Amino acid sequence: MNDMFPNELKSELKGKSYDIIVGIPSYNNETTIAHVAKMVDQGVQDYFKGKGLIVNADGSSNDNTKKTFLGVETVSDKIAYTYQGISGKGSAMGSIMEIADFLNVPVTVFVDSDLRSIKPWWIERLTKPIAEGKASYVTPYYVRHKYDGTITNNICYPLTSVLYGQKVRQPIGGDFGVSLEMVKKYLSKSHQIWKSDVAKFGIDIWMTTNAICEGDKPVWQAALGVKIHDVKDPGKQLGPMFKQVIGTLFALMKKKEHIWTKKEIGIENAPIFGDIPNVTPEPVNVDVENLKRVSRNGMNKNWEYITSILPSELHNIFKSVKKRGILDDDSWVRIVYEFACQYKTSKFKEELIGAFVPLYFARVASFVEETLGRSDEYAEELIENQLKKFESQKWYLKKRWKV
């Protein structure tokens, strides 16, 4: 135990029994958390006869998030507290898992606190494969706009699928079902994990990767329909999330190299529970010219560093990005693999990921230009084609990894 939830709660919770815990990590979400709590409570009533605990683990919000949450009338028990440890989503989720472990609750669900599309039936979709003994971990399967989830589409989805052999469409989706078995495995990891980027936005990819690699049962996906939440233009509000997610993703490649380097792994589709609703996601506006501009500026800023550490055969690609601010998918795959290999041995990991950012912007800009005026279905085809290129060039990753 790393004691991320307050000790005083232990005496309050001791001896209580629940069939489900639903955790809602939050930070300044007073405008959305009441709706999330109401939908969760209805779901616990409908599918767990109300025998659940709803937990709000808050990151010292400076608005009324906790007060708003506690003011919602629910049949389910609920508690709210400020988690302890590094400030970040991972610490919040880790504290909720500690409660699940403390009370031996069979299943834990996590949902984002900014959701506007959550429905009570999400609770069933995220838990039933676990309750039926088919899965130990359930990820969301959303209908998303083509420009929502650019980190997922261009890096996390293809790389995780190719490395570990399960196509999990939303490995960092934010809304998960987790068995007690997996909770205990997560908490048994070194305490150092909770002092790293895993304690921040790296938590989702860390949980999903470990579930694929260490779970006794396959990962399943829950058809949740459309996800409506607070979406950000990737070129304007990327923030620390990118560095934390990609840093964790690359670090996991080293920890799991005994899996993906030692044998050929085919890719299987993770099963989907539930029918995929016929819904239309909200449009996401992306300023493509800004993406190209920040890409070019970033390349200029990092030019000397990038060209000093990466192979000379890539320099013409970098020159093109520096001039045009766009990047085709074949070049993108090669660059992702090169940065992953560099990350393995680099002593300056933050600087390395920082230099990777403008190339990511260039790839997103290219994808936006390729899909402007085209359907989400067409965009999904391009995402799948890109995944195949990650797979076809995996030999290159293995070759470079050994150097």
N, C-alpha and C positions, 0 to 999 in steps of 0.2 A: 504494500500500500504506500502511496506517495502522499496521502493526506491532502488532496486538492479540494475536498469539501470540509467545511468547518467541523471541528470536533464536537461542538455543542449539539449538532444535529444527530450525532450517534445515539445519544440518550433519548432524544425525541423519537427516533425511528426504530430503536431497538425493540424487537419482538413483533413488529408489524409484518404482515404478509401481503404480497401483491402478486398478481399474475403477469403484470406488465408495468414497466416504467417508460414514460415518454419524456425524453429530455429536450429542452428548448434552450440552446445556447443563445445569448443575446448581448448586444451592445447598442444602446440608444435606439431601441425599437418600440417605443411607447405607442406609435401610431398603428402598428401591425400586430403586436403580440397578443392583444385581446382576442382578435379573430382566430389566430392560430390556436390559442388555448381553448376557445369554444369548440372548434372543429375537432381537436384532439379529444376533449372530454366526451363529445358525442360519439366519437369512434370507440372510445374505451367502454362506454355504456353499451353500444350496439354489439361489440364483438368480444368484450371481456366482462360483461355484466357489471361494469362500473368498478371492478376490483383492480384499480390501477393507481399509480402515483404519477402525477405530472410535475416535472422538476424544471424550474427556470434557473440555470446557472449563468449568472450575469457577470460581465467584465467591468464592473465599476462604472456603469452608465451614469452620465451626468444629466439624464432626463428622468422621467418617471416610469421607466420600463418595469422594474420590480413591483412598484405600487400598482401599476395598471394590471399586471398579471395577477397579483393577489386579489385584486378587486373583482375579478371575473367569478361569477357564481358557477360552481362545478359540482357534479356528483362525485367525481374522483377526488381523492386527496391531492393536495398540491403544496409544494414548498418552493421558496425562492431564496437564494443566497448569492453572495459574491464569492466566486471560487478563489482558491489560493494558487500561487505559483506564477509562472510566466504569463503575461497578458496575451491571450489568444484563444481561438476557437478550440484548439486541441486541449488546452487545460480545462476548459469548460466541459468538453465531452469526457475527458478523463475523470473529472470529479463525479460526473453522472454514472460512469461505469463503476467507480468505487462504491457508490450507493447500491447499484445493482448487485455487485459482488458481496457487499456487506449483508444485504437482505436475501441473497440467493434468488433473485427474481429471474424466471426462465427466459424472458425476452425483453430486450431494450430497443426502443425506437428513438431515433433522432430526427427532428424536423427543424428546418430553418425558421428563424423568428421573423423574417420579412416576407413570408409567403402570403399571397393573396388568393391563390388558387387551391389551397389545401381543402380536401373534403374528408368527412368522417371515414369513408371507405378506404382512404389511404392506409389507415391503421390495419385493416384486414390484409390488404395487399402486401404490406411490408412485414407481416408476421406469419401468415398462414403457411408459407413454405417451411418456416422454422418449426411451427407447431406440428406440422405433418411429418417432420423428420426428414424432409427432402433437402434442406439447406441449413447452414449455420450462419449465413450472412446474406442479406438481400439489399441490392442497390436499386435506385430508382431507374425507371425507363420512361423518359419524358418525351412529349412532343414539344420541340423547341424551335424557335425561329433560327434560321440559318446563320445569323450573326450573334446568337446567344451561346456562350460556351466555347469561345475560340481557343482557350488553353486546352480544354478537353478535346476538341475536334482535331487540333493540329499536333498535339504532343501526347497528352495522357492516354487518350483512347487508343491510338495506333501503337504507341510504344508498349503499353501494358499488355495489349492483345498479343503482339508479336513476341514479347519476352516470356510471358507466363502461360500463354496458350488458351486463355478464355476471353472471348469478346464481350467485355462489359462496357456497354455504351456510355454510361455516365459514372466512371470510377470516382469522380470528385463531386457527385451530384448534391451532397449535403443532407439528404434524407435517407436514412438507412434503418434496416432491421438487423439486430445482432443477437445471437444466442448467448446464453450464459457461458457456454463452452468457449466462445471466442472472446467474450469479455475477460474471462480469466486468463486467456492466452495473452491478450493485449496488456493486461496489468502485470503479468509475470515478466515482461520485457524489462531490460535494465532501466533504472530510474533516470539514467542519462537521457533516455528518449524524451522524457518530459521536460528536458532543459534545452531541447533542440527545436528546429523548425516544425517538428511534429506537434509541439505544444501550440503552434500557431495555425496557419492555413495548410500546413503539410499533413494534418491529421487524416483527411479523407483518403488521399492516395496511399498513405501508410496503412490504414485499416483495410482498404480494398486489396492492396497487394498482399498483405499478410493473410487475408482470408483466402485468396486464390491459392497461395503457396502452402499454407499450413492448416487450412480448414479440413476437417474430416469429410465434409460433404461439399458438393459444388456450390459456387456462388449462383444465386438466382437474381432475376431482375423483376421488379414490380411495375406493371403498367399503370402509371399514375396520371396519364393524360398530359395536359398542358401545365407548364410551370410558369406562373406569373409572380415575379419578384422584382427586387430593385436591381435592374440591369444597368451596367455601366459601359460606356464606349471604351473599348480596350486601349485606344490611343490617347485617352484623356484621363482615365481614372484607374490605371492598372494597379498602382500602389505596390505594397510589399507582397501581395498575394502571389504574383508570378514567381518571384525569387524563392519564396518559401515552398511553394508547390514543386517547382522544378528542382530545387535543391534537394528536397526529400526524394523525389522520383529518381534522380541520379544517384543519391546515396544508397537507395534501395537496390540499384543495379549492382553495386559492389557487394552488398550483404547477401544478395540472392544469386550471385554469379555461379554458384555451384548448381543452380537449377538451369539457367538459360544458356550457359556456355558448354555444358557437359553432354547434352543430348539434343537431338532435333525434336522440337515441340510443334505439333500441329495446332491449329487454332480451331477451337470449338465455340459455338454460340452458347453463351450462358442462357439457360431457359428463362422464359418470360412468363410470369404468373398474371393471369387476367387478360381480358380483351383490351386492345389498344383503342381508346376512344377516338372518334372522328371529330377532332377539335382543331381550331386554328389558333396558333400562338400570337401574342401581341408582337407587332413589328419592333425591331431593334434598329435604331438609326446609327450608322457608323460614318464618321467623317474620313473618307478614304484619302483625301488630299492631306489631311493632318497626319494620318498614319504614315504616308510616304515621307512627309516632311520630317517627322520625328525619327524615322528610320535613317534617313540621310544624315541628319544631324548627329544621331548616335554613332553612326559608322565613322563620321569624321572625328568625333571625340575619341573613339576607341580604336582608330585605325592602326596606330603603331602597336598597340597591345595585341590586337587580333592577329595581325600579320606576323607578329613575332612568335606566336605560340601554335598557330595552325599551319598545316601543310601548304607549301607554295602552290600546289595544283588547285587550291581553292581561292587563290588571290584574285583571279579574274572574276569569279563569282562575286567576291566582296566588292570589287571595283564597280561591277554592274549595279549592285545594291546601293553603293555610295552615290551613284549617278542617278538612278531611277527610283529607288525606294520600293522595289518589288522583287519577289523571289519565287521562282517556279518550284513545283513540288519535288522534282528529282533532286535539285540542288538542296532543298530544304532537308530532305531525308539524310543526305550525306552530312550536312552541317550539324543536325541534331546528334547524329552518331559521333561526330568528331568532338563536340562539346561534352558529351557524356564520357568519352574516353579521357578527355582532359580533366574532367571533374574528379575522376578516380584518384589522381595523383597530385592535383593542384594544391598548393599551400595558400592560394588566394581565391577561395571558392566564391566569395561574394563578388569580387571583381570579375571573375569569369562569367557568372550568371548575369551580371550587369552588362557585360559586353555581348551577351547572347540576346538581350532584350531587343535591340534595333533590328536584328535579323528576324525575330519573331514578328515584329511590327510589319516588316516587309512581306513576310509570308501571309499575314492576315490581309494586308492591302491587296495582294495578288488574288487571294480567294474572293475578296469582296468584288474586285473588278471582274473576275470570271463569272460571278453569279448575279450581278446587278440585273434586275428585271427578270430573273429566272426563278423558278419555283423552289420551295424548300426541298422537294423531292430530288430535283436536279442537283442541288447543293449536297444532299446526302450521298448521291452517287459519286461526286467528286471526293468526298471524305472517305468513302469506301475504296475508291481507286488509290488514294494516297496511302491508305493502310496497306494495300497490296504492294506498294512500292517500298514501304518500310520492311515488309516481309521479304521481298525479293533482294533487298540489299543487306539483309541481316548477316550474310557472309562477311560483308565489309566491316560491320561492327565487331564481329568475333575476331577478325584478323587484326584490326586496330587495337582491340582491347588487350591483346597479348603483348603488344609492343612495350 
